């Protein structure tokens, strides 16, 4: 699974570099672009600031589509064994 995650991370890094943010902010922006409101746990001030940066990123339709295609092609299932898939 790690080799697949590295491929996805490469795509996230490209967008993070483009927008001048950390890689962790791109999945949050991705989720927002898909019409969701991610619930982010924070315990430090810098995590709040990172969440604000992520909320201010507007990914293009092409960028969202590219991330979706990459993720789908990797067939990653990252649900932990104790989590239930939401349907």
C-alpha positions, -999 to 999 in steps of 0.1 A, spaced: 0 0 0 29 24 7 40 24 -29 5 35 -39 4 62 -13 36 75 -26 21 80 -61 -9 99 -45 15 119 -24 34 130 -55 2 144 -69 -6 161 -36 29 176 -35 26 191 -70 -5 210 -60 9 219 -26 39 235 -44 16 253 -68 -5 268 -41 24 274 -17 10 252 11 18 220 29 8 187 14 -17 180 42 -37 211 32 -45 197 -3 -67 168 9 -87 193 30 -91 216 0 -100 185 -21 -127 175 3 -141 211 3 -140 212 -35 -162 180 -35 -188 198 -15 -180 184 19 -171 201 52 -142 182 67 -140 180 105 -105 187 114 -91 179 149 -66 205 161 -46 208 192 -21 235 182 -24 270 168 -4 261 137 -30 234 129 -57 260 130 -37 283 107 -31 253 83 -69 247 82 -75 283 73 -50 281 45 -66 249 32 -101 265 33 -87 294 11 -75 270 -17 -98 267 -46 -88 237 -66 -98 237 -103 -122 212 -117 -93 197 -136 -72 194 -104 -100 177 -86 -106 154 -116 -69 145 -117 -68 137 -80 -99 115 -84 -84 96 -113 -52 91 -95 -69 79 -64 -93 56 -83 -65 41 -104 -46 31 -72 -76 13 -58 -67 23 -22 -89 13 6 -77 33 36 -106 25 59 -92 12 92 -105 -22 103 -125 -7 132 -142 19 109 -175 12 92 -178 23 56 -205 49 52 -231 41 25 
